[in-house]
């Protein structure tokens, strides 16, 4: 470029800058406004000075600028609010597959979410994979019927009716051991403590192990004495265990919730038992720790919440007169599904959501076809191999659709309108629209 061309180029950009400056004049700060006010002496009203007229025009310009800013702000607020309402209230019925990763796994493979990773397990072994399906590590074994439990990122895999137990974490194997008797249930804590329910003819054992197989405690149970253990769980810190027993005393069916402590407190108690709460004519098939100090037992006709310090006691109770079709929970609430008996409604189910204080938070009538139900990141996921229905934490339908492949699992990690669908041969990230 020669000197003349450079001069013309500078002139051109100079003129553009001046034009742009004029277009953006309304956004200038107040102290710049006075430069734009030119008042001729002959335009002044009688009895007014140039300074007074200048002040009035400056005040008007400031008012206009404030009005414009308010209008622009209101438009922005309305746009954001409109988008938020649309995103919250609209029922999405379509999706696009934004990304898909092919995977090759054996039949019967199951997945459990562990933070930003997955544990994938089947009869041949367990592996840790990323959300894209990339394998981080793998451990091989041979189990006929593997079952698993997870707490935070620590998982235990055991062979149901077998004797093998493997404990894994984000970095791989933590420990493994074999039990003396066939395994019925397994539960794990964040620290790797493992509770295993084992069967020996007419006796049931509930043993607590360290990850290397060292026995911490064992409890021998019979139906005639303590009852049959319906379910068991460990607190996240591994210090406490809760067991739901079912038994018959004097011809009356009953249940009991027994709390064990394996710390300093429990060492002072017989068999480490710190609390035992009986229930008549009640079956308690599920029990779980919400955190280290709160426990929930789900009955065939309601649920019970337990809390307290040294001796856990019941803090809430909810009873139902209807049959429970299904239940699900997270750290803040528990939900139940019932058949909808309202003759004026064509919706098949009724969903009720409760806080752990025992108060009902929401009731919704709904339709869904599902084999699995869970809560993840404040969304309720109901799905089967053909499709899914997704609800908000308040039970409002957010997304419903059939799926083009056979669904193995569905996950939601809190990403905007994005879900992970696991099929037999792929990880599909879908975006609802």
C-alpha positions in Angstrom: 0.0 0.0 0.0 1.5 3.4 -1.0 1.3 6.6 1.1 -1.8 7.9 -0.6 -3.6 4.7 -0.1 -2.7 4.7 3.6 -4.0 8.3 3.9 -7.3 7.4 2.2 -7.6 4.3 4.5 -7.1 6.4 7.6 -9.7 9.0 6.3 -12.2 6.2 5.7 -11.9 4.7 9.1 -11.9 8.1 10.7 -15.3 8.9 9.1 -16.6 5.5 10.2 -15.5 6.2 13.8 -17.2 9.6 13.8 -20.5 8.0 12.4 -20.4 5.2 15.0 -19.8 7.7 17.7 -22.9 9.7 16.7 -25.0 6.5 16.6 -23.9 5.6 20.1 -24.5 9.1 21.4 -27.4 8.1 23.6 -25.2 5.9 25.7 -22.7 8.6 26.7 -22.3 9.4 30.3 -24.0 12.5 31.7 -20.8 14.6 31.8 -20.6 14.3 28.0 -24.1 15.6 27.4 -23.2 19.2 27.7 -20.9 19.0 24.6 -24.0 18.1 22.5 -26.1 21.1 23.5 -25.7 24.1 21.3 -28.1 27.0 22.1 -28.3 30.1 20.1 -29.0 33.4 22.0 -31.9 34.3 19.7 -33.7 31.0 20.6 -33.9 31.8 24.3 -37.3 32.5 25.8 -37.9 36.0 27.2 -36.6 36.3 30.8 -34.4 33.2 30.5 -30.6 33.1 30.5 -28.5 30.8 28.3 -27.4 28.9 31.4 -31.0 28.2 32.5 -32.0 27.0 29.1 -28.9 24.8 28.9 -29.8 23.2 32.3 -33.3 22.4 31.2 -32.2 20.8 28.0 -29.6 18.8 29.8 -32.2 17.6 32.3 -34.5 16.6 29.5 -31.8 14.7 27.8 -30.9 12.9 31.0 -34.6 12.0 31.6 -34.8 10.6 28.0 -31.6 8.6 28.5 -33.0 7.1 31.8 -36.2 6.2 30.1 -34.4 4.5 27.3 -32.2 2.6 29.7 -35.4 1.5 31.6 -37.1 0.4 28.4 -34.0 -1.6 27.3 -33.8 -3.2 30.8 -37.5 -4.1 30.8 -37.2 -5.6 27.4 -34.2 -7.7 28.5 -36.0 -8.8 31.7 -39.2 -9.8 29.7 -37.1 -11.8 27.3 -35.2 -13.6 30.0 -38.4 -14.3 32.0 -40.2 -15.5 28.9 -37.4 -17.9 28.1 -37.3 -19.1 31.7 -41.1 -19.7 31.7 -41.0 -21.5 28.4 -38.1 -23.7 29.6 -39.9 -24.4 32.8 -43.5 -25.0 31.6 -43.2 -26.4 28.1 -43.5 -30.1 27.7 -40.8 -31.3 25.3 -41.7 -34.2 23.0 -38.8 -34.3 20.6 -35.0 -34.7 20.8 -31.9 -34.8 18.7 -28.8 -37.0 19.2 -26.1 -34.4 19.6 -23.3 -37.0 20.1 -23.0 -40.7 20.0 -20.2 -43.0 21.1 -20.2 -46.7 20.1 -19.5 -49.2 22.9 -19.2 -53.0 23.0 -20.4 -54.7 26.2 -21.7 -58.1 27.2 -25.4 -58.8 27.6 -26.7 -58.0 31.1 -24.3 -55.1 31.6 -25.4 -52.5 34.2 -24.2 -49.0 34.9 -24.0 -47.0 38.1 -23.1 -43.3 38.1 -20.1 -42.3 40.4 -19.6 -38.5 40.2 -18.2 -37.7 36.8 -17.6 -41.4 36.0 -19.5 -44.7 35.6 -19.0 -48.1 37.0 -20.0 -50.8 34.4 -20.3 -54.3 35.7 -21.5 -57.7 34.5 -20.7 -61.4 35.0 -17.2 -61.0 33.5 -15.9 -58.0 35.5 -16.2 -54.4 36.5 -14.8 -51.3 34.8 -14.7 -47.6 35.2 -15.6 -45.5 32.2 -16.0 -41.9 31.4 -19.3 -40.3 30.4 -18.2 -40.7 26.8 -17.6 -44.5 27.2 -13.8 -44.3 27.4 -12.5 -47.0 29.8 -10.3 -45.9 32.7 -9.6 -49.3 34.3 -11.1 -52.8 34.4 -11.1 -55.8 36.7 -12.0 -59.3 35.6 -13.9 -61.9 37.7 -16.4 -64.7 37.0 -19.8 -64.2 38.8 -23.1 -65.9 37.9 -25.3 -63.1 39.3 -23.5 -59.9 40.3 -25.2 -57.4 42.5 -23.8 -54.0 43.5 -24.1 -51.1 45.9 -22.5 -47.7 45.8 -21.8 -44.8 48.3 -20.4 -41.7 46.8 -17.6 -43.2 44.5 -17.0 -46.4 46.4 -18.8 -49.5 45.0 -19.1 -53.1 46.2 -19.8 -55.9 43.7 -20.8 -59.3 45.1 -22.0 -62.6 43.7 -25.5 -63.2 44.8 -25.8 -66.8 46.1 -22.0 -66.9 45.7 -19.1 -65.9 48.0 -17.1 -63.2 46.1 -16.9 -59.5 47.0 -15.0 -56.8 45.2 -14.7 -53.2 46.4 -13.6 -50.5 43.9 -13.1 -46.8 43.7 -12.3 -44.2 41.2 -8.6 -45.4 41.0 -9.4 -49.1 40.8 -9.5 -52.0 43.2 -9.7 -51.2 46.9 -10.0 -54.8 48.1 -11.6 -58.2 47.6 -12.4 -61.2 49.7 -14.7 -64.3 49.9 -17.4 -64.9 52.5 -18.0 -68.2 54.3 -21.7 -68.5 53.3 -23.7 -67.6 50.1 -24.4 -63.8 49.8 -28.0 -62.4 49.8 -27.3 -58.7 50.0 -24.3 -56.3 50.1 -24.0 -52.7 51.2 -20.9 -50.4 51.2 -19.9 -47.2 52.9 -17.8 -44.3 51.5 -14.7 -45.6 53.4 -15.0 -49.1 52.0 -16.7 -50.9 54.9 -19.0 -53.6 53.6 -22.1 -55.2 55.2 -22.9 -58.6 53.8 -26.1 -60.6 54.5 -25.3 -64.4 54.2 -27.5 -67.5 54.4 -26.7 -70.7 56.3 -29.6 -73.1 56.2 -32.0 -71.7 58.9 -29.5 -69.0 60.0 -28.8 -65.6 58.5 -25.6 -63.8 59.1 -25.0 -60.1 58.9 -21.3 -59.5 58.9 -19.4 -56.3 58.6 -16.0 -56.4 56.8 -13.1 -54.1 56.0 -12.2 -54.0 52.3 -9.5 -56.6 52.8 -12.0 -59.1 54.3 -11.2 -58.5 58.0 -14.3 -59.2 60.0 -15.3 -56.1 62.1 -18.6 -57.5 63.5 -21.0 -60.4 62.9 -24.6 -60.9 63.9 -26.3 -64.3 63.8 -30.0 -64.1 63.2 -32.9 -66.5 63.2 -36.6 -66.0 62.4 -37.6 -67.2 65.9 -35.3 -64.8 67.7 -34.4 -61.5 65.9 -36.4 -62.2 62.7 -35.4 -62.3 59.1 -33.3 -59.3 57.8 -35.4 -57.7 55.0 -32.9 -55.0 54.3 -29.7 -53.5 55.7 -27.7 -50.3 55.1 -24.6 -48.6 56.3 -24.1 -44.9 57.1 -21.8 -43.1 54.6 -19.0 -42.9 57.3 -19.4 -46.7 57.9 -19.9 -46.2 61.6 -23.5 -47.2 61.9 -25.7 -50.0 60.4 -29.5 -50.2 60.3 -31.3 -53.5 59.8 -35.0 -54.1 59.1 -36.1 -57.4 60.6 -39.3 -59.3 59.9 -40.6 -61.9 62.4 -43.5 -63.5 64.1 -44.0 -63.2 67.9 -46.9 -64.9 69.6 -48.6 -65.4 66.2 -48.4 -61.7 65.3 -46.4 -60.6 62.3 -44.2 -57.7 63.1 -41.0 -55.8 62.1 -38.3 -54.0 64.0 -35.6 -51.5 63.0 -32.3 -52.1 64.8 -29.4 -49.7 64.8 -25.8 -50.8 65.4 -22.9 -48.5 66.2 -19.3 -49.7 65.6 -17.6 -46.7 67.2 -16.9 -45.8 70.9 -20.6 -45.7 71.7 -21.4 -49.1 70.3 -18.6 -50.8 72.1 -20.4 -50.1 75.4 -23.6 -51.7 74.2 -24.4 -55.4 73.9 -23.9 -56.6 70.3 -23.3 -53.0 69.4 -27.0 -52.3 69.4 -27.8 -48.7 70.3 -31.6 -48.6 69.4 -34.4 -51.1 68.5 -37.8 -49.9 67.5 -40.7 -52.5 67.0 -43.7 -52.2 64.6 -46.7 -54.5 64.6 -48.5 -55.7 61.4 -46.0 -53.9 59.3 -43.5 -55.1 56.7 -40.4 -52.9 56.1 -38.7 -54.1 52.9 -36.4 -51.1 52.4 -34.2 -49.1 54.7 -31.5 -46.5 53.7 -29.4 -43.7 55.2 -30.0 -40.2 53.9 -26.8 -39.1 55.7 -24.8 -40.1 58.7 -27.6 -39.1 61.1 -30.9 -39.7 59.3 -32.4 -43.0 58.2 -35.6 -43.9 56.4 -37.5 -47.2 56.4 -40.1 -47.7 53.6 -43.1 -49.9 54.7 -45.7 -51.6 52.6 -48.1 -48.9 53.7 -46.0 -45.8 54.3 -42.6 -44.7 55.6 -40.7 -43.8 58.8 -37.9 -41.4 59.4 -35.3 -41.8 62.2 -32.9 -39.3 63.6 -31.1 -38.4 66.8 -27.7 -38.7 68.3 -26.6 -41.6 70.5 -30.0 -43.4 70.3 -31.8 -43.0 67.0 -35.6 -42.6 67.4 -38.5 -42.1 65.1 -39.0 -38.4 64.0 -41.7 -38.7 61.3 -44.3 -41.2 60.2 -46.6 -41.3 57.1 -49.2 -44.0 56.6 -51.1 -44.8 53.3 -54.4 -46.5 52.8 -53.5 -47.5 49.3 -51.1 -50.0 47.7 -47.7 -48.4 46.8 -46.8 -49.1 43.1 -43.3 -47.7 43.4 -41.0 -45.4 45.4 -37.9 -43.4 44.8 -35.8 -41.0 46.8 -32.8 -38.7 46.9 -31.1 -36.7 49.7 -34.0 -34.2 50.1 -37.3 -36.0 49.4 -39.0 -39.4 48.9 -41.7 -40.0 46.3 -44.4 -42.7 45.9 -46.6 -43.8 43.0 -50.2 -45.0 43.5 -53.0 -46.0 41.1 -55.2 -43.1 40.4 -58.7 -43.9 41.6 -60.2 -40.6 40.5 -63.1 -41.6 38.2 -63.1 -38.2 36.6 -59.4 -38.5 35.5 -58.0 -40.6 32.7 -54.5 -40.5 34.1 -53.3 -43.8 35.4 -51.1 -42.8 38.4 -50.9 -40.4 41.2 -47.4 -39.2 42.4 -46.9 -37.9 45.9 -43.7 -36.2 47.1 -42.7 -35.9 50.7 -39.9 -34.2 52.7 -38.1 -36.1 55.4 -40.1 -34.1 58.0 -43.1 -36.2 56.9 -44.9 -33.3 55.2 -46.4 -33.8 51.7 -44.8 -31.4 49.3 -46.7 -32.2 46.1 -49.4 -34.4 44.5 -49.6 -34.9 40.8 -51.8 -37.1 38.5 -49.8 -38.5 35.7 -49.4 -41.0 32.9 -46.1 -42.9 32.3 -44.9 -46.3 31.1 -41.9 -47.4 33.0 -39.8 -50.3 34.4 -37.3 -48.0 36.2 -37.7 -44.9 38.3 -35.1 -42.7 40.0 -34.3 -39.1 41.0 -31.1 -37.4 39.6 -30.2 -33.8 40.0 -33.8 -32.8 40.9 -35.4 -34.6 38.0 -37.5 -37.7 38.2 -36.6 -40.2 35.4 -39.1 -42.9 34.5 -38.2 -45.2 31.6 -38.3 -48.6 30.0 -36.6 -50.0 26.9 -38.9 -48.2 24.5 -38.8 -44.6 25.9 -38.9 -42.3 28.8 -40.9 -39.7 30.8 -39.0 -37.0 32.7 -40.6 -35.0 35.5 -39.3 -32.0 37.5 -38.7 -32.4 41.3 -42.3 -31.1 41.8 -43.8 -33.8 39.6 -44.5 -31.7 36.5 -44.0 -33.4 33.2 -41.0 -32.0 31.4 -40.1 -34.5 28.6 -41.8 -37.5 27.1 -40.8 -39.5 24.1 -40.3 -42.9 22.6 -36.7 -43.7 21.6 -35.3 -45.0 18.4 -33.1 -47.6 20.1 -33.6 -50.1 23.0 -32.9 -48.1 26.2 -30.6 -49.7 28.8 -30.3 -46.8 31.2 -31.0 -43.0 31.4 -29.0 -40.4 33.2 -29.3 -36.6 33.9 -26.3 -34.7 35.1 -27.8 -31.2 35.3 -26.7 -30.1 31.9 -29.2 -27.8 30.1 -31.9 -30.0 28.3 -29.3 -32.7 27.9 -29.6 -36.4 28.9 -27.4 -39.5 28.4 -29.1 -42.5 27.0 -27.3 -45.8 27.3 -28.2 -48.5 24.8 -26.7 -51.9 24.1 -24.1 -50.5 21.7 -23.8 -46.8 22.3 -23.7 -43.8 24.7 -26.1 -41.2 23.2 -26.2 -37.6 24.3 -29.6 -36.3 23.5 -30.8 -32.7 23.6 -34.6 -32.2 24.0 -36.4 -29.6 21.9 
